[in-house]
Amino acid sequence: MALIKKLNDWLYDHPTSVLGIDFAGASLKLVLMRIAQTPCRIEKMAAVDWPPALADGAWLSRPEEAALFLKQCLSTQGMKARQAVVSVSSRVAFVREIDFPAMTDDELSSAMQWDIEQYIPLAPGSYYYDYLPAGRGKSDLEMKVLLFAAPKEWVDTIGRIVDQAGLKLTAVETEAMAVKRLVPDLADYLLLDMGETTSQLTVFQRGLPVAQRNIPLGGTYFTQALATRLDEPLEAAERIKRYRPAEAAVLCAPDQQGRSAFTELGREVNRTVDYYRINNNDAAFSAVVITGGGWLPAGSDDLAAFLNTSIKTLEPFRQIDLARGQWDAEFLTRLEARMAVAVGLCLREVQ
């Protein structure tokens, strides 16, 4: 039996670990997950700030340098894996729910080939796309189809970076699809992924992302508001926001106009819901799920009151086993909000 197992491992690719890579934002996020066991376990993880030459998305135009940086990070962190799953930023990816006449799979495939260009706001031939039948439409004569698209330049560049770093790319998927694996108990909800300067709001219905919108508010908005409230420089306000969240709760207090720092964010969420309900007036949402390094947990109650719904902050480290003894509680708390996408990417290979 031992010989058979060795032959099987030699003849077929049975990876014991997978690497989740999230390129988006101010840092490169890496999670190494051991999947050859139940339950799976996070062995190593890191969030490494991009060097100035590769920051603000510049890595996309410098793939060789980005590959070298990725390889150096893997070596420094002691991460060894053959396979990698990578996210495509929701800020460049396209997700849309489309109503079609009810048809067979073959008919749908043909319709997509002929009509795809009218649904995607990108130059013809400049993108990869995929689609997924998403159930019945408003009547038995209609069906809903979920359409995904991403720029070829983005996806091809990721492929080159991962390959030059010595990894095998097994999948590229949107951030929303990755995070979805950490929300197994909800079907109809809003996912708010808050970055440093902007946020992505994704509408989920029946467990699928059906619409998305960029919101021009992120973590720096709260930093600036905190600096104003406390009469502190931006650098000091950022440290308070990251390391002394109890003090940041001052942002929940109303200003002279009766608004808190979370009021404008709540309005942006409501605008998105109202727009989606123009063509889907029966849509309901059980919660707003929040992730991303720009979010300030002190505002959860205030935002929940404004939206009149529950707020759930993702805690991926509470859902997945962690290798013991590697990280202290402060490190995990500081890193957790930023790692949801990378953790979700790894779970793709588990499922």
C-alpha positions in Angstrom: 0.0 0.0 0.0 2.8 2.4 0.8 4.4 1.8 -2.6 1.0 2.4 -4.3 0.7 5.7 -2.5 4.2 6.8 -3.5 3.4 6.0 -7.1 0.1 7.8 -7.0 1.8 10.9 -5.5 4.5 10.7 -8.2 2.1 10.3 -11.1 -0.5 12.8 -10.1 -0.4 16.3 -8.7 -1.7 16.2 -5.2 -0.6 19.5 -3.5 -0.6 19.5 0.2 -0.6 23.3 0.5 -1.9 26.2 -1.6 -0.9 29.9 -1.6 -3.5 32.6 -1.8 -2.2 35.9 -3.2 -4.0 39.2 -3.0 -2.2 41.9 -5.0 -4.7 44.7 -4.4 -4.1 47.7 -2.1 -1.1 49.1 -0.4 0.4 45.7 0.5 0.9 42.2 -1.0 -1.1 39.7 1.1 0.0 36.1 1.2 -1.6 33.1 3.0 -0.1 29.6 2.9 -2.8 27.1 3.8 -2.3 23.4 4.4 -5.2 21.6 2.6 -4.1 17.9 2.9 -5.9 17.6 6.2 -9.3 18.2 7.8 -9.8 20.9 8.9 -7.4 22.9 6.7 -4.9 25.1 8.5 -3.2 28.4 7.9 0.6 27.7 8.2 2.0 31.1 7.3 0.7 34.5 6.3 2.1 38.0 5.7 1.0 41.5 4.5 4.1 43.2 3.0 3.9 46.8 1.9 4.7 47.4 -1.8 8.0 49.2 -2.3 7.5 52.8 -3.7 8.4 51.7 -7.2 5.6 49.1 -7.2 3.0 51.0 -5.1 -0.4 52.4 -6.2 -0.7 49.6 -8.8 2.6 50.3 -10.5 3.5 46.6 -10.2 1.1 46.0 -13.1 3.5 47.8 -15.5 6.6 46.3 -13.9 5.9 42.6 -13.9 9.5 41.5 -13.7 10.1 43.6 -10.6 6.9 42.5 -9.1 7.8 38.8 -9.6 11.2 39.4 -7.9 9.5 41.1 -5.0 7.0 38.2 -4.7 9.8 35.7 -4.8 11.7 37.6 -2.1 8.6 37.8 0.1 8.0 34.0 -0.2 11.7 33.3 0.7 11.7 35.8 3.6 8.5 34.3 5.0 9.5 30.7 4.5 6.5 30.0 2.3 6.8 27.0 0.1 4.0 26.0 -2.3 3.7 24.8 -5.9 0.2 26.2 -6.6 -1.3 29.6 -6.2 -4.7 31.2 -6.5 -4.8 34.9 -7.2 -7.6 37.5 -7.0 -8.4 40.0 -9.7 -9.3 43.3 -8.1 -13.0 44.1 -8.0 -12.1 47.6 -9.1 -11.1 46.4 -12.5 -13.3 43.2 -12.8 -16.9 43.5 -14.1 -19.9 41.6 -12.6 -23.4 41.9 -13.9 -26.7 40.1 -13.7 -28.5 39.9 -17.0 -32.0 38.8 -17.8 -32.3 36.3 -20.8 -35.2 34.4 -22.3 -35.2 30.9 -20.9 -33.0 28.7 -23.1 -30.8 25.6 -23.1 -27.1 25.6 -22.2 -26.1 25.4 -25.9 -28.4 28.2 -26.8 -27.0 30.4 -24.0 -23.5 29.7 -25.2 -24.3 30.8 -28.7 -26.1 33.9 -27.4 -23.1 34.9 -25.4 -20.8 34.6 -28.3 -22.9 36.9 -30.4 -24.1 39.4 -27.8 -21.3 39.6 -25.2 -20.0 43.0 -26.4 -23.2 44.8 -25.6 -23.0 43.8 -21.9 -19.4 44.5 -21.1 -18.1 48.2 -21.0 -14.6 47.2 -22.2 -13.1 47.3 -25.7 -13.9 44.2 -27.8 -11.2 41.6 -27.4 -9.6 43.2 -24.4 -11.1 41.0 -21.8 -11.7 37.5 -20.6 -15.2 36.5 -19.6 -17.2 33.8 -18.1 -20.9 33.3 -17.2 -23.1 31.3 -14.9 -26.8 30.5 -15.2 -28.2 32.0 -11.9 -31.8 30.7 -11.8 -35.3 31.6 -12.9 -36.1 35.2 -13.9 -39.3 37.0 -13.2 -41.3 34.3 -14.9 -40.7 30.8 -16.3 -40.0 32.4 -19.7 -37.0 34.2 -18.3 -33.6 33.2 -16.7 -30.9 35.2 -14.9 -27.3 34.9 -16.0 -24.3 36.1 -14.0 -21.6 37.6 -16.2 -17.9 38.1 -15.2 -15.2 39.9 -17.1 -11.7 41.1 -16.4 -9.1 42.9 -18.6 -6.7 40.6 -20.4 -3.8 42.9 -19.5 -4.5 42.4 -15.8 -5.0 38.7 -15.9 -2.0 38.0 -18.3 0.3 40.1 -16.2 -0.7 38.2 -13.0 0.1 35.0 -14.8 3.6 36.2 -15.8 4.3 37.4 -12.3 3.3 34.2 -10.7 5.1 32.0 -13.2 8.3 34.0 -12.9 8.1 33.6 -9.1 8.2 29.8 -9.6 4.5 29.1 -8.9 1.8 27.4 -10.9 -1.3 29.5 -11.3 -4.4 27.4 -10.8 -7.1 30.0 -10.8 -7.9 33.7 -10.9 -11.1 34.9 -9.4 -12.7 38.1 -8.1 -12.3 39.3 -4.6 -16.0 39.0 -3.9 -16.1 35.3 -4.9 -13.1 34.6 -2.6 -14.7 36.4 0.4 -18.0 34.6 -0.2 -16.5 31.4 1.1 -16.2 33.0 4.5 -19.9 33.9 4.6 -21.6 30.4 4.3 -24.6 31.3 6.4 -25.9 34.2 4.3 -27.5 34.3 0.9 -28.8 37.9 0.4 -26.5 40.5 1.8 -24.2 43.4 0.9 -20.4 42.9 1.0 -18.4 46.1 1.8 -14.7 45.7 1.1 -13.1 48.9 2.4 -9.6 49.8 1.1 -7.5 52.8 2.0 -8.9 55.3 -0.5 -12.0 53.5 -2.1 -14.4 50.8 -1.2 -16.2 48.1 -3.2 -19.8 47.3 -2.4 -21.1 44.0 -3.9 -24.7 43.0 -3.9 -25.3 39.3 -3.2 -28.5 37.5 -4.0 -29.0 33.8 -3.6 -25.4 33.5 -2.6 -24.1 35.0 -5.9 -22.6 38.5 -6.5 -25.0 40.1 -8.9 -23.9 43.8 -8.9 -21.1 45.9 -7.7 -20.2 49.6 -7.2 -17.1 51.5 -6.3 -17.6 54.0 -3.4 -15.1 56.9 -3.1 -14.7 56.4 0.6 -12.0 54.4 2.4 -9.8 54.2 5.4 -8.1 57.6 4.7 -11.5 59.3 5.0 -11.8 58.1 8.6 -8.2 59.0 9.3 -8.9 62.6 8.1 -12.1 62.7 10.1 -10.3 61.5 13.2 -7.5 64.0 12.8 -10.2 66.8 12.6 -12.1 65.6 15.7 -9.0 65.1 17.8 -7.0 68.0 16.4 -4.1 65.7 15.6 -1.9 65.4 12.6 -2.8 62.7 10.1 0.1 60.4 11.1 -1.0 60.5 14.8 -4.7 59.9 13.7 -3.6 56.9 11.6 -1.8 55.4 14.6 -4.9 55.9 16.8 -7.1 54.3 14.2 -4.9 51.2 13.8 -3.7 50.6 17.4 -6.1 52.4 19.8 -9.5 51.7 18.3 -11.3 52.5 21.5 -10.2 56.2 21.1 -11.4 56.2 17.5 -15.0 55.7 18.7 -15.2 59.5 18.9 -16.1 59.3 15.2 -19.5 57.9 16.2 -20.4 61.1 18.0 -22.6 63.5 15.9 -21.1 66.7 14.7 -22.8 70.1 14.6 -25.0 69.0 11.7 -26.0 65.8 13.6 -23.9 63.5 11.4 -21.3 61.0 12.4 -18.3 60.1 10.3 -20.2 57.1 9.2 -23.2 58.9 7.9 -21.9 59.5 4.3 -20.9 55.8 4.1 -24.4 54.8 5.1 -25.8 57.1 2.4 -23.6 55.6 -0.3 -24.8 52.1 0.7 -28.4 53.2 0.5 -27.8 54.7 -2.9 -26.5 51.4 -4.2 -29.5 49.5 -2.7 -32.0 51.9 -4.2 -30.4 51.7 -7.6 -30.4 47.9 -7.5 -34.0 47.8 -6.5 -35.1 49.8 -9.5 -35.2 46.6 -11.5 -35.3 44.2 -8.5 -37.9 45.7 -6.2 -38.3 42.5 -4.2 -34.6 42.3 -3.3 -34.0 42.0 0.5 -30.7 42.0 2.5 -30.2 40.4 5.8 -26.9 42.1 6.7 -23.9 44.2 5.6 -20.7 42.2 5.8 -17.6 44.3 6.1 -14.0 43.4 5.4 -10.8 45.3 4.3 -8.0 47.1 6.0 -9.7 50.5 5.8 -12.7 49.6 8.0 -13.0 51.0 11.6 -14.9 48.4 13.7 -15.8 51.2 16.2 -18.4 52.4 13.7 -20.3 49.1 13.4 -23.1 50.1 15.7 -23.4 53.6 14.3 -23.6 52.3 10.7 -26.1 49.5 11.7 -28.4 52.2 13.3 -28.2 54.4 10.2 -29.0 51.5 7.8 -31.4 49.7 10.1 -29.7 46.4 9.5 -27.1 44.2 11.1 -23.4 44.7 10.5 -21.1 41.7 10.4 -17.3 42.2 10.4 -15.5 39.3 8.8 -13.1 37.4 11.1 -11.4 34.8 8.9 -9.0 33.8 11.6 -11.8 32.6 13.8 -13.1 30.4 11.0 -9.9 28.7 10.0 -7.4 26.7 12.2 -4.1 28.5 12.7 -0.7 27.0 13.2 -0.1 27.4 16.9 2.5 29.5 18.5 3.5 31.6 15.4 1.5 34.8 16.0 0.4 36.8 19.1 -3.1 38.2 19.5 -2.1 41.8 18.6 -0.6 40.7 15.3 -3.7 38.7 14.4 -6.0 41.5 15.3 -4.0 44.0 13.2 -3.8 41.7 10.2 -7.1 40.0 10.1 -9.2 42.6 8.3 -6.8 42.6 5.4 -6.4 38.9 4.9 -10.0 37.8 4.1 -9.5 37.7 0.3 -6.2 35.7 0.5 -7.8 33.2 3.0 -10.9 32.8 0.7 -8.7 32.2 -2.3 -7.0 29.2 -0.5 -10.4 27.8 0.4 -11.2 27.5 -3.3 -8.8 24.6 -3.5 -10.4 23.0 -0.4 -13.9 23.2 -1.9 
